[in-house]
Amino acid sequence: MSIESRLAELGIVLPEPAAPVASYVPVVVTGNLAHVSGQLPFLDGTLVTGRLGEDVELDLGIRAARACGLMILAQLKAALGSLDRVERIVKLGAFVSSTAGFTDQPKVANGASDLMAEVFGDAGRHARSAVGVPVLPLGAAVEVDAVVALSSASL
């Protein structure tokens, strides 16, 4: 089954890839790896802002991380032409804007991690970092980046 078919089966519609907000490119492919720049969470076209443990609830943080994951997929599709070129999600880095007392960064990051497993199955299981930070670009609540292995047949 193609990844496009899998997305349709799951009822997932990818967002339009967001333009960079500074001097970088969304995806760099080198060898058989695609490095995806940190993606911010947009729900219904609105950036999710705030800090976990302050003015953002855990459930919204998880949904925000999932939205970052969807944007990662959208950026990959735009750069690669097809998500079928993805062999494996190697690593996600999740940055969670949070207070010093908030310690559920891993639960927030699961929003993106669980999405990758839903879409790619075992190839979506990955290494990960989940880090609490005091502030993110544009006041975003979450930012997620990725390292993705590409099929050697597609290179």
Number of C-alpha atoms within 10 A of each C-alpha: 6 12 15 16 12 14 15 11 10 11 9 13 11 16 17 12 18 14 10 12 10 7 6 10 12 21 20 15 16 9 10 15 19 21 20 23 20 22 25 28 25 21 14 9 9 8 17 23 22 21 24 27 17 13 12 16 12 16 12 16 29 20 21 29 32 26 28 27 30 25 25 29 23 20 24 25 18 15 17 17 10 15 19 16 20 24 19 20 23 19 19 24 20 29 27 30 28 25 16 12 9 15 14 17 23 18 16 25 30 19 22 25 25 16 20 24 15 15 19 20 12 12 16 21 19 17 13 18 14 18 17 20 16 14 18 18 14 12 15 21 28 37 23 27 25 24 22 23 19 23 14 12 8 11 8
